[in-house]
Amino acid sequence: MFGNRKLFILLIVLVLFIALMGVTLGDRIGLTWPEKFVKDTVGYTQKLVSKPATAVSGFFEDISELSGVYKENEKLRIKVAELDRELIDYDSLRTKVDDLKKALVFTQTQTENSEKHFRFAQVISVNEDVNNPTVNVDVGAKDGVKVGMAVTSIEGMVGVVSTTTDYTSTIQLITSLSLTSPDSYAISATVTGKPGTFGIVETYDVKQKRLIMSGIQNNDPTKPKVEVNDIIVTSGSGGVFPAGIVLGEVMAVEQSEFGLSDTAKIRPSASFVEWKELFIVVPGPEPAAGDDTP
């Protein structure tokens, strides 16, 4: 029997099979050491594999979350930029509304106090030529604007309409006043609150940035005199410019060369910078409501 190898192997397998059945079919209190060994080996291997796998998985999850955060930040930056633009537009509109309110109060007050009214005009271009500074506005002959009409800002007089088309007008600024210019003009002026004072504004001193009011009579002690800090306005004499248009404030008064009259140096009330709206001074009362006359 022992000489037959096949029979011997079969017998050993049969014995192991019976022993295994006996172990598995009987009551078990705990695990056998082979089972423990196998379970520990499998658990330790899973532990070694799971840590790198979890780390790699978490890394890609973090990258995905970072991508989402970046996209969200991009959206927020766009919203903030839009909000900034809207705030700028709001500030611009608020400034424009405030300017228009001031203009409305100005025109109402001036109209109530004099026989003239105002034609609102938007500035469309500025020519800053030193020898011939001009401003172009968006109203013209079809709006009732005529050559020779005075033009003022809220602060004071800025010039005179020199040319017109149907829909635009060019304004010659008072800073171009000169005795040597054939296109210049003379403005009869007086001191507000001092009846009887009179002078002619027909020159602008470019270096001192002052209007020069000459021909002020100083030989009549019964008449008030022109003094520093007086406010100079158009007198309305000659019918060229309506009375009451503010020219500026007297900064100095000097005697003329021969002492027969005085000369006043006037700081213009108008600022001459960044104009957006101006007013054409139209002689006569405001047209009645419903009247189509310009």
Secondary structure, DSSP 8 states (H G I E B T S, - for coil): -TT-HHHHHHHHHHHHHHHHHHHHHS--SS--HHHHHHHHHHHHHHHHHHHHHHHHHHHHHHHHHHHHHHHHHHHHHHHHHHHHHHHHHHHHHHHHHHHHHHHHHHHHHHHHHSSEEEEEEEEEEEE--SSS-EEEES--GGGT--TT-EEE-SSSEEEEEEEE-SS-EEEEEGGG--TT-TT---EEEEETT-TT--EEEEEEETTTTEEEEEEEE-S-TTS----TT-EEEE--GGGSS-TT-EEEEEEEEEE-TTSSEEEEEEEESS--SS--EEEEEEES----TT----
